Amino acid sequence: MTAIEQFTDHILHSNYPVFFTGAGISTNSGIPDFRGPKGFWKTNTPIMFQDFMSQESMRIKYWTQSVEFKSNFKEKIPNEGHAIISEIINSKKAGHCITQNVDNLHQKSGLDDALVTELHGNATFAVCLNCKKRFELSFIHEEFKSTNKPPKCDSCNGWIKTATISFGQPMPEDKMIIAHEETLKADVFIVAGSSLSVFPAANFPLIAKENDAKLLIVNNEETQFDHFADVLIHDDISKTFSNLKITH
Ligand SMILES: [Zn+2]
């Protein structure tokens, strides 16, 4: 059997497939790998969470960057990779998607919010850091552009920030717990487009493997866990996923 046939076979026989996705799945939607070697954060200094909380000038810089950054996500659409993941989970009515991405494309491709665990948050809206109230980015951006004042929550006066996890900001404990529980439910765990280099998130494939799940890895480049994979494909995700022979 070829690697693609083995991959297909594992997916077809899976009762609870759990996907773990990273930047590589969204590059075909025109979203660059922000943390990668040529990424946004290699040429722009990220604002550390502690600085955002303690310094007004950093909050202003943060929102100035955010207005600029917005064009990276605006009107981006899911690609074949996202579409096939949601098709598999929705047709089986079982499974889950854990993602390191903040682009909202899994939800846009038809996965219910409850089926997607975003370890690094979501860049398409903002939240109050104190009471968690949600704000639409376009509204916040318009207000910031006209006042040049960092936005504050209209309910509790807390600071508003995009719903992403910033550098220096602790990983969201509730999401880590859900991701861990979902990983333990997996009989097949599929890594798609993650170099598995950001910890602690990168531990999930190992947890799945130790729990007797099959580990399938599709990534453009090598990962440090390649030798644990039951099926390993070093290729484009959209191309690989559209070659899966999954019929319903
Ligand atoms: Zn608030």
Boltz pocket constraint, residues with backbone or C-beta under 6 A from the ligand:
constraints:
  - pocket:
      binder: B
      contacts: [[A, 128], [A, 129], [A, 130], [A, 131], [A, 132], [A, 133], [A, 153], [A, 154], [A, 155], [A, 156], [A, 157], [A, 158]]
      max_distance: 6.0
